[in-house]
């Protein structure tokens, strides 16, 4: 199952992307304002460049004040400054709304595409084994004895790959998620020839005369890590199929490796060996969308709370990733009463380890502990449900 940790990661990536969009839109708004006060090159009248520049900066200040809802008196400014600031604010908010709608929709569809991506990685591994089997069969028919390596046919006879094909519903899953192995046959042949066969791990593997299940498993995991998810050519192949590949890559890698780790070789795969979107995807999708939407709405409120408690930190100096992580964690604590506070803290500390700075773990942990206690004492965090007591 695609667990909620992965959904939190995807939501985090999307909130972070939205914050970057807002920053870009803000800079574009500033540029647009200043462009409205540039000298008119077609005018025959003498223009005061210094005054125009000052008016542009006044307009920027008014725009900022209106953006922060400070209520700065627009009557103090000329009609042109007031109208320009108003137009810039409308454009800025409209573009933010457009970006938000796109990211919200794309976030869900990107998550729903994850199974096809990790299954594609597994299909590539199976393809390597089947290509080698065909190659060896062709050599045999031509009377070619091959390289003479003790385990030249190891990958073609790999126990894990055979188990996958014969004892699991992997082929049905390929069809269900539109992963058609015949469409990637040419790429698989090329990658096997250029990247697998010369690889040092594969060279060591073919020296084994009768590999064990563990050795067969080991080479597949190494091929996933060092070829499929590391080689630039293969990565470009995935990138062409997924516009969010940069963000999805670590998640897809983890899921593909999980498929292999879930196979025990006893003849029957453990239940649910293929990571699904979720057992109850509609419920998890609702959580997914809510944690994103509520985090976006709570950004300003929690930013001030974070700034108040980060006594030795300027809020502007805190890494954007940490701000997003802290905001999302606080949002989850306040709005999801069935999730224990400690679970939320641990989940977002783990996200900080992967996606933020080396010192983020301690910073996030310390700040969330303090804020969780304060919000619980004030009654803003109230937990209820199985194993939970209100306000504990």
C-alpha positions in Angstrom: 0.0 0.0 0.0 1.1 3.5 -0.7 1.1 4.6 2.9 0.4 8.0 4.4 4.1 8.8 4.9 4.4 8.8 1.1 1.3 11.0 0.8 2.7 13.4 3.3 5.9 13.6 1.2 3.9 14.3 -1.9 1.9 16.9 -0.2 5.0 18.5 1.3 6.6 18.6 -2.2 3.5 20.3 -3.6 3.2 22.9 -0.8 6.9 23.7 -1.3 6.3 24.0 -5.0 3.4 26.4 -4.4 5.5 28.6 -2.1 8.1 28.8 -4.8 5.4 29.8 -7.3 4.2 32.5 -4.9 7.7 33.8 -4.6 8.1 33.9 -8.4 4.7 35.6 -8.8 5.6 38.2 -6.3 8.8 39.1 -8.2 6.8 39.3 -11.4 4.4 41.6 -9.7 7.2 43.9 -8.6 8.7 43.9 -12.1 5.3 44.7 -13.6 4.7 47.6 -11.2 8.1 49.1 -12.0 7.5 48.7 -15.7 4.4 50.9 -15.4 6.6 53.8 -14.2 9.3 53.6 -16.8 9.7 56.7 -19.0 7.5 56.8 -22.1 9.9 56.7 -25.0 7.1 57.8 -27.4 6.3 60.9 -25.4 7.6 64.3 -26.5 7.3 65.7 -23.0 10.2 66.0 -20.6 9.9 63.2 -18.0 11.3 63.2 -14.5 13.0 59.8 -14.2 13.8 60.3 -10.6 10.1 61.0 -9.8 8.9 58.1 -11.8 11.3 55.8 -9.9 10.1 57.1 -6.6 6.5 56.6 -7.6 7.3 53.0 -8.6 8.8 52.3 -5.2 5.7 54.0 -3.5 3.5 51.7 -5.5 5.6 48.7 -4.5 5.2 49.7 -0.8 1.4 50.1 -1.2 1.2 46.8 -2.9 3.1 45.1 0.0 0.9 46.8 2.5 -2.3 45.7 0.8 -0.8 42.2 0.4 -0.2 42.0 4.1 -3.6 43.6 4.8 -2.0 46.4 6.8 -4.7 48.8 5.7 -2.3 51.5 4.6 -4.2 54.5 3.4 -4.4 54.4 -0.4 -5.7 58.0 -0.3 -2.1 59.2 0.3 -1.1 58.1 -3.1 -1.9 59.4 -6.6 -4.6 57.7 -8.7 -2.0 56.0 -10.9 -0.2 54.5 -7.9 -3.4 53.3 -6.4 -4.7 51.8 -9.6 -1.4 50.1 -10.5 -1.1 48.6 -7.0 -4.6 47.3 -7.2 -4.1 45.8 -10.6 -0.8 44.2 -9.6 -2.5 42.6 -6.5 -5.3 41.2 -8.6 -2.9 39.8 -11.1 -0.7 38.3 -8.3 -3.7 36.6 -6.6 -5.2 35.4 -9.8 -1.9 33.7 -10.8 -1.5 32.2 -7.3 -5.0 30.7 -7.6 -4.2 29.3 -11.0 -1.0 27.7 -9.8 -2.7 26.4 -6.7 -5.5 24.7 -8.8 -2.9 23.2 -11.1 -0.7 21.9 -8.3 -3.7 20.5 -6.4 -4.9 18.5 -9.4 -1.5 17.4 -10.5 -0.6 16.3 -7.0 -3.4 13.6 -6.9 -2.8 12.5 -10.5 0.9 12.2 -9.8 0.2 10.0 -6.8 -2.1 7.8 -8.8 0.6 7.3 -11.5 3.1 6.0 -9.0 2.1 2.3 -9.4 2.7 2.4 -13.1 6.2 3.8 -12.5 7.4 1.3 -10.0 5.9 -1.5 -12.0 7.8 -0.2 -15.0 11.0 -0.5 -13.0 10.1 -4.1 -12.2 9.3 -4.8 -15.8 12.8 -3.6 -16.8 14.4 -6.1 -14.5 12.2 -8.9 -15.9 13.1 -7.7 -19.3 16.8 -8.0 -18.6 16.4 -11.7 -17.6 14.2 -12.5 -20.6 16.5 -10.8 -23.0 19.4 -12.8 -21.7 17.4 -16.0 -22.0 16.6 -15.3 -25.7 20.2 -14.3 -26.4 21.6 -17.6 -24.9 19.0 -19.6 -26.7 20.0 -18.0 -30.0 23.6 -18.7 -29.3 22.9 -22.3 -28.5 21.0 -22.7 -31.8 24.0 -21.2 -33.7 26.4 -23.5 -31.8 28.0 -20.6 -30.0 29.3 -21.6 -26.5 29.1 -18.1 -25.1 31.6 -16.5 -22.8 32.3 -19.5 -20.7 31.5 -17.8 -17.4 30.3 -20.2 -14.8 27.0 -18.3 -14.2 26.4 -16.7 -17.6 22.8 -17.8 -17.5 22.2 -16.7 -13.9 20.0 -13.7 -14.6 18.0 -15.7 -17.2 17.3 -18.3 -14.5 17.1 -15.8 -11.6 14.9 -17.4 -8.9 13.3 -14.1 -7.8 12.4 -13.1 -11.4 11.0 -16.6 -12.0 9.0 -16.4 -8.8 7.6 -13.0 -9.8 6.4 -14.3 -13.2 5.1 -17.6 -12.1 3.8 -17.2 -8.5 2.5 -13.6 -8.4 -0.1 -11.6 -10.4 2.6 -9.3 -11.7 1.5 -9.8 -15.3 -2.1 -8.8 -14.5 -0.8 -5.7 -12.7 1.3 -4.7 -15.7 -1.9 -4.8 -17.9 -4.0 -3.0 -15.2 -1.5 -0.2 -15.0 -0.8 0.0 -18.8 2.8 -1.2 -18.5 3.4 -3.0 -21.8 6.8 -4.8 -21.8 6.9 -5.3 -25.5 7.0 -1.5 -25.9 10.3 -1.2 -24.0 12.0 -4.3 -25.5 14.5 -2.2 -27.6 15.5 -0.1 -24.6 15.9 -3.1 -22.4 18.2 -4.8 -24.9 20.3 -1.6 -25.2 20.5 -1.0 -21.5 21.5 -4.7 -20.8 24.3 -4.5 -23.4 25.6 -1.1 -22.4 25.0 -0.8 -18.7 24.2 -4.2 -17.1 26.7 -6.5 -18.7 29.8 -4.3 -18.1 28.7 -3.5 -14.5 31.1 -4.8 -11.8 28.3 -6.2 -9.7 26.9 -8.1 -12.6 30.4 -9.4 -13.5 30.7 -10.7 -9.9 27.3 -12.3 -10.1 28.0 -14.3 -13.3 31.1 -15.9 -11.6 28.7 -17.7 -9.1 28.0 -21.2 -10.4 24.7 -21.7 -8.5 23.5 -18.5 -6.9 21.2 -18.8 -3.8 17.9 -17.0 -3.5 19.7 -14.3 -1.5 22.3 -13.8 -4.2 19.6 -13.6 -6.9 17.8 -11.0 -4.8 21.0 -9.1 -4.2 21.8 -8.6 -7.9 18.3 -7.4 -8.6 18.4 -4.8 -5.8 21.8 -3.6 -7.0 20.6 -3.3 -10.6 17.6 -1.3 -9.4 19.8 1.0 -7.3 22.8 1.4 -9.6 21.4 1.1 -13.1 17.6 1.6 -13.3 17.5 4.5 -10.7 21.0 5.9 -11.3 22.0 5.7 -15.0 21.3 9.0 -16.7 19.9 7.4 -19.9 17.4 5.2 -18.0 16.5 8.2 -15.8 15.8 10.2 -18.9 13.5 7.4 -20.1 11.4 7.8 -16.9 11.5 11.6 -17.0 9.9 11.5 -20.5 7.0 9.6 -19.0 6.5 11.6 -15.8 6.8 15.4 -15.6 7.2 15.0 -11.8 10.0 12.5 -12.0 12.5 14.6 -10.0 10.1 14.5 -7.0 8.8 11.0 -7.7 12.1 9.2 -8.2 12.9 8.5 -4.5 9.4 7.3 -3.8 9.2 5.1 -6.9 12.7 3.6 -6.1 11.5 2.8 -2.6 8.3 1.1 -3.9 10.2 -0.9 -6.5 12.6 -2.2 -3.9 9.7 -3.0 -1.6 8.2 -5.3 -4.2 11.4 -7.4 -4.1 11.8 -7.3 -0.3 8.2 -8.5 0.0 9.0 -11.8 -1.7 10.1 -14.5 0.6 10.7 -17.4 -1.8 8.4 -19.8 0.0 6.2 -20.4 -3.0 3.5 -18.0 -2.1 3.9 -14.2 -1.9 2.9 -12.5 1.2 -0.5 -10.8 1.0 -0.3 -7.4 -0.6 3.3 -7.8 -1.8 2.6 -5.2 -4.5 2.4 -1.7 -2.9 -1.0 -0.4 -3.9 -2.1 3.2 -3.8 -4.0 2.4 -0.6 -6.4 -0.2 0.8 -9.0 2.6 1.0 -7.7 5.1 -1.6 -10.7 7.4 -1.4 -10.2 7.9 2.4 -6.5 8.4 2.0 -7.0 10.7 -1.0 -9.2 12.9 1.2 -6.5 13.0 3.9 -4.0 13.8 1.1 -6.0 16.7 -0.3 -6.9 18.0 3.2 -3.4 18.1 4.5 -2.4 20.1 1.4 -5.3 22.5 1.4 -5.2 23.2 5.1 -1.5 23.7 5.1 -1.8 26.3 2.4 -4.5 28.1 4.3 -2.7 27.9 7.6 0.6 29.2 6.2 0.3 32.8 7.5 -1.1 31.8 10.9 1.5 29.3 11.7 4.4 31.3 10.2 3.8 33.9 12.9 3.6 31.2 15.6 6.8 29.7 14.4 8.5 33.1 14.4 7.5 33.7 18.0 8.9 30.5 19.2 12.1 30.4 17.1 13.7 33.0 19.5 17.2 32.8 18.1 16.1 32.4 14.5 14.9 35.1 12.1 11.8 33.6 10.3 13.3 34.8 7.0 16.5 32.9 7.7 14.7 29.6 8.3 15.0 27.3 5.3 11.8 27.3 3.3 11.7 23.5 3.6 11.7 23.8 7.4 8.9 26.4 7.3 6.8 24.1 5.1 7.5 21.0 7.3 6.6 22.9 10.5 3.5 24.4 9.0 2.3 21.0 7.7 3.0 19.3 11.1 1.1 21.9 13.0 -1.7 21.7 10.5 -2.0 18.0 11.0 -1.8 18.2 14.8 -4.7 20.8 14.9 -6.9 19.4 12.2 -6.6 15.6 12.4 -7.8 14.5 15.8 -7.3 10.8 15.3 -3.6 11.1 14.5 -1.4 11.2 17.7 0.8 14.2 18.1 3.9 12.0 18.4 3.1 10.2 15.2 2.9 13.6 13.4 6.2 14.8 14.9 8.0 11.6 13.9 6.6 11.6 10.4 7.7 15.2 9.7 11.1 14.7 11.4 11.7 11.9 8.9 10.7 14.2 6.0 13.2 16.8 7.3 16.0 14.2 7.3 15.5 13.6 3.6 14.4 17.0 2.2 16.0 19.7 4.4 19.3 20.8 5.9 21.6 18.6 8.2 20.5 20.6 11.3 16.8 20.5 10.5 16.0 17.3 12.4 16.9 18.9 15.8 15.4 22.2 14.9 12.1 20.7 13.7 11.9 18.3 16.6 12.6 20.9 19.3 10.2 23.5 17.9 7.4 21.0 17.3 7.7 19.7 20.9 7.3 23.2 22.3 4.5 24.2 20.0 2.6 21.0 20.4 2.6 21.4 24.2 1.5 25.0 23.9 -1.3 24.3 21.5 -2.5 21.3 23.6 -2.5 23.3 26.8 -4.5 26.0 25.0 -7.0 23.5 23.8 -6.3 24.1 20.1 -5.0 20.5 19.7 -7.6 18.0 20.8 -7.1 14.3 20.2 -9.8 11.7 20.2 -10.3 8.2 18.9 -9.0 4.7 19.7 -6.2 4.9 22.2 -6.4 8.6 22.4 -7.8 10.9 25.1 -9.0 14.4 24.4 -6.4 17.1 24.9 -3.6 14.6 25.7 
